[in-house]
Amino acid sequence: MLTVTRTFTVTPPPDLVVGYLKDFEHARQWDPITRSCERIDSGPVTEGAYWHSVSKILGVTAELTYKLEELTDRRVVFVGENQSSRTVDIITVQAQGSGSAVTYQADLEMYGTARLLSPVMKVVYERRAGDTERQMATVLNKLAIAPGQSGASR
């Protein structure tokens, strides 16, 4: 299994960060490899919600079904699967001053012949984690409510 972890700070408080990140459809905005992501069930975004995600890595399109496995006021866990891989995204948010410290951990397990790509995917996953950290921080910082505004766009 490949694992990458990044921790960074953002200006919005944890409740705003978790409120945004719990909807995996937003991955299109914060994950550089996500091409599309759509909710495939209905109702409130709670544990058990599902999304269909299409990503492109090294020129290869990958489609995964993601499930919101865990949701608390400080932790969001998504599990994505297809026939050749399983990915677990664990996002932990802690208060830091008036903002938040965000820890993003991505675990990737490849199945069958796809496992032969593990050494290459380790390099790709490390790079992806850095790109995701930068893009996620940028998007989350835009959620911060400026004085005089009534709310953040979600």
N, C-alpha and C positions, 0 to 999 in steps of 0.2 A: 504494500500500500504506500502511496506517495502522500506526504503531508507537507503543507506549507502554512505558515502563520505570519500574520502581520498585525501590529498594534499601532494605532495612530489616534490623534485627538481631533475633535471637531467642535464647533461652537454651539450647536443645538444641545439641549438637555436630553437625557436618556429616553424619556417618554416620547419625544418627538422622533428621535432616531429609530426606536423600536417600532413605533407606529407606522413609519415609512417603510422600513426594511421588511416587515412581516408580510407585505404583499409582494410576492416574488415576481409579479409582472413588472415591477420597477427594475428588475435586473437588466432590462434593456438599457437603462440609463446609467447604471453603475458598473456593469460587467462588460469590458471591451469586446469579448468574444460572442456575447449573446446577440443574435440577429432578430429573434422574435421570442416572445414569451406571453402566453395567453392562459387565463384561468379556464379550466375545463370542467369545473363544477360550479355551483352557485351558493349563495348565502354569504354570511359574514366570513371574513378571513380569520379562521381559528384553526387550531390543530386539526389535521385531517384534510385541509384544503389541498387541491391539486392544480398543477400548471403543466402545460406542454411547452417545452423550451427547445429552440433551435439555435445551436452555436456553430461557429466555424473555427476549427483549430488546424493549423498547418494545411489549409486549403481543403480540409475534410469537414463535411457537414455532419453534425451529431445531433440527434433528437433524443431528448430525455423527458420522462415524466417525473416531475418534482412533487414531493409531498411536504407540507409543513408538519414536521414531526414533533417539534416542541416549540411552545411559545409561552414565555413568561415576561414580566415587566423588564427584564434585563438580558434575555437570551432568546435567540431565534435559531432553530435548526431546520434545515431543508435537506431532504434526501432525494437525489435524482438517480434514476435507473433507466437503462436500456439493456439490450441483449449482450453488449460487450463491456459495460462498465457500470460502476456505482460511485456516485460522488456524494459526499456529506459536507455541507457548508454550515459551520457553526459560528454564529456571530454573537459575541458577548459585549454588552454595553454597560459601562460603569460611569457614575458621576465623577467628573473631574472639574472642580471649580464650578463655573456656571455652564460648562459644556459637558462633553463626554469623551471617555477613552473607549475606543472601539477595537476589539480583537476579532479579526477575521481568520478563521482556520478552514482550509479546504483539504479534504481527504479524497483521494482517488484510488479506486481499486479496479483493475482491468481483468476481464475474464477471457478464457480461451486463447486463441491466437493473438488477440489484442494485447495480451501480456508481453509479447515480444517487443512491443513499442515502449515498455516501461522506462528504459534508460533515456530515450528521447523525450518522453513525456515529463520526466523529472525536470529537465531543463526548461521545457515549455511551461510547466506548472509554476516553476520559480519566477519566470518572467511574467507570466499571467498574474501572479499574486501581487507583484510590484505595480503592474498596470492597473489592476483592480483596486489596490489601495489608493492610488492617486485619483482615479476616477470616482471611487466611492466617497472619498474625502471631499472632493469638489462638489459632488451632488449633495451630500449631507450638509455641507456648509451653506448651501443655497437655501436650505430649509429654515435657517435661523430667522426668527421673526424680527424685523427691524421695527424700531419705535414708530408708532402710528399705523402699522399694518394690522389688519384684523386676523390674519392667519397665513400659514404657509400653503403653497399650492401642492397638492398631492395627486 
